[in-house]
Amino acid sequence: MRRAVLILVLLLGLAGALGAQTQQGSWSNLNRLKAGQGIEVIESSLKLHAGKFVAVTDESLTFKENGSDVSVKREAVARVSPRAPNAVSMS
């Protein structure tokens, strides 16, 4: 029983440590993106976007999706990933 409690405490501590990365630090990584770079954006509502990076500010992320500029507020962004270019065209 004591061992199970110790393992539980360690797992909870590990989860806390992994989640401790500052939001500011991860948001500032978006400054490394280049204009026109393909990205995928997942909103906290789980809505998925795929487009090309335009700009980032402290308040929002802007990208082009289907030819239109889209801005998502920082607090609504759950994840941003670089989009891999299509390796094979099926047309």
C-alpha positions as semicolon CSV with decimal commas, in nm:
position;residue;x (nm);y (nm);z (nm)
1;M;0,000;0,000;0,000
2;R;0,278;0,239;0,091
3;R;0,453;0,165;-0,236
4;A;0,135;0,238;-0,434
5;V;0,100;0,575;-0,261
6;L;0,463;0,657;-0,338
7;I;0,416;0,570;-0,705
8;L;0,100;0,780;-0,720
9;V;0,279;1,077;-0,566
10;L;0,567;1,041;-0,813
11;L;0,332;1,022;-1,110
12;L;0,139;1,329;-0,996
13;G;0,465;1,515;-0,941
14;L;0,586;1,421;-1,288
15;A;0,261;1,540;-1,445
16;G;0,291;1,869;-1,258
17;A;0,651;1,915;-1,367
18;L;0,565;1,848;-1,731
19;G;0,278;2,096;-1,714
20;A;0,496;2,357;-1,548
21;Q;0,639;2,483;-1,876
22;T;0,535;2,845;-1,887
23;Q;0,269;2,938;-2,135
24;Q;0,472;3,247;-2,222
25;G;0,772;3,031;-2,311
26;S;0,580;2,804;-2,544
27;W;0,388;3,097;-2,700
28;S;0,714;3,280;-2,769
29;N;0,832;2,978;-2,970
30;L;0,581;3,083;-3,236
31;N;0,815;3,373;-3,317
32;R;1,042;3,115;-3,481
33;L;0,786;3,046;-3,753
34;K;0,844;3,203;-4,092
35;A;0,571;3,384;-4,286
36;G;0,412;3,137;-4,528
37;Q;0,520;2,830;-4,330
38;G;0,253;2,560;-4,316
39;I;0,101;2,509;-3,971
40;E;-0,179;2,317;-3,804
41;V;-0,368;2,489;-3,523
42;I;-0,591;2,313;-3,272
43;E;-0,824;2,535;-3,074
44;S;-0,923;2,452;-2,718
45;S;-1,268;2,367;-2,862
46;L;-1,081;2,098;-3,067
47;K;-1,147;2,277;-3,397
48;L;-0,862;2,197;-3,636
49;H;-0,717;2,451;-3,879
50;A;-0,452;2,403;-4,147
51;G;-0,296;2,702;-4,316
52;K;0,008;2,923;-4,361
53;F;0,155;3,129;-4,080
54;V;0,114;3,507;-4,109
55;A;0,195;3,661;-3,769
56;V;0,184;3,621;-3,393
57;T;0,131;3,882;-3,122
58;D;0,099;3,853;-2,745
59;E;-0,279;3,833;-2,796
60;S;-0,336;3,620;-3,107
61;L;-0,208;3,398;-3,387
62;T;-0,290;3,485;-3,749
63;F;-0,267;3,246;-4,045
64;K;-0,413;3,206;-4,393
65;E;-0,664;2,927;-4,435
66;N;-0,826;2,871;-4,774
67;G;-0,712;3,215;-4,888
68;S;-0,859;3,405;-4,591
69;D;-0,680;3,547;-4,288
70;V;-0,786;3,378;-3,964
71;S;-0,695;3,508;-3,619
72;V;-0,730;3,295;-3,308
73;K;-0,698;3,448;-2,963
74;R;-0,410;3,316;-2,757
75;E;-0,636;3,174;-2,487
76;A;-0,825;2,971;-2,750
77;V;-0,511;2,806;-2,895
78;A;-0,444;2,458;-2,759
79;R;-0,163;2,356;-2,996
80;V;0,032;2,476;-3,300
81;S;0,238;2,234;-3,508
82;P;0,438;2,275;-3,826
83;R;0,257;2,109;-4,114
84;A;0,455;1,858;-4,311
85;P;0,444;1,922;-4,684
86;N;0,258;1,657;-4,884
87;A;0,517;1,404;-4,991
88;V;0,301;1,243;-5,259
89;S;0,039;1,406;-5,473
90;M;-0,255;1,181;-5,552
91;S;-0,374;1,379;-5,855
